[in-house]
């Protein structure tokens, strides 16, 4: 019987040959998932022989990952800002950059905003993270995809946050009440150009919903609309916080000023690239 460590090593080599990033980490996650073990428990069983039924659980997972299906889809979940979220093809997989956006706004606003709007909520990651962080906030999360909204609602129910977030199907803010105003608007909209999407890793290009990735006008169309509409949706002194493409900031800062927002600025992600746009509604 092959040992746990041997299967991890063979899977690591197989993944490396397929061009998969962090092949050892992927192998450990998949073997642990198949065996129902956390990674630390897995380390304690490296020398244990695997039975044929156990190997039969591992093999299909390894094949799926070798075909570049995202690890998060195979595991069925991902970690985001301390929350465990269900993930599948219905919405964009929450990523570290978006977690950075949540960290940024929670640092900027030490006092909970009364009202929060998450535009393009997808899996619900941002809305649910902010609802958990600020239990007193009234969070509204919109998406134009019924599939994404269904996934977000499932995540809200699993996290017992269903009473803290209202999900609305809407083309950005179009379906919201005309007089609805918010202290914080946050969004991770589509911002890739068609060429950037085509050049992305297979895990992104082939498995994330295209509508959650790519926007017209070289990725600027949805960001432009959000910036243009934000002054009419923010309370005086309210904050708009956006995740964006790294090459878009000169245009976005100009658009924010033209829209009437104040103090527009760029903030960097963990790789020191301009990733976030902040702007305020005049008090």
Steps between C-alpha positions, in 0.01 A plus 500: 500500500648840407547736792327837535828686443575302183163591349551865591844500338375331182205739477736795553721389212194443280362846575837666443512343156160648425618851589291525817613765747591375851476132399592360846236713673239387249595136549476525878161670486355240265637196680384642831157575357464148364599349834298741713816633668623851571853572382652465849325166543632401158860571607459264793400218265767532228623142550156340508418268213197590289235243416361459150166663596693802629703519179177487302387814681826682428545417130200688354587811700855496368373454143263795535775727630736388224235619253536841670168497679549743790595348832220699665239338274631152575505564874167680470603787726757767571607717792427874479558754778442232763190360329466163331314554173350251258649540151396367161452610140212733585726784613854628503729328751579753776868591478764658726473835318132523593580401857742793493214730402299386804803549726549849358146624560481352850822682589379827348165485680561397860139594581240282329317671213123487540440396139722305260449417131698219334473529123549175306502281809571167324546238771411762762858515626529876556145550631522208742847593624386855573176379661701275733748780577229764555193318641310828537536597133211456257665335198343486155664276239405511133584287200344462158560122497230288666751215528746719689225629729393143576857411598530816712176417680625147569817643650301746711283219635798276577666785692179599681520845341176482303336758725788745456518523119227576245567357152353679200512410133603818322707633211734685736275746684216513248249296703570673832250755636573844351547654845726225639826642636800330658791590726726252320488366146748225422544301178722252322352541152621344174813693400696280258518572130411220259871455424588474869232238557622299202854507643396403853577165662261217403360495855375855440429501127314169486321482835411848626180649349609717205261776604676530834840548337479704182358845432482703176715806438820314593350401834385850599128495415361369831744700710399812308133437568557440872706818534244705308206375708673501840441867593125443471519193725736614774407686814700819564845394615446146369778286356525321165761219493577305183724214392642578156757409238851621571535706180167682530570747776577820304169465315306401814634786712400742226154341474451525877576871493276558199216318681526744790664269752766646727847389610536219245811292563670175406599233750731206437450128546747263665713498184537881515287554191219754476194283561240704690327834441359699790283808465263689727172680467527862606370557853 
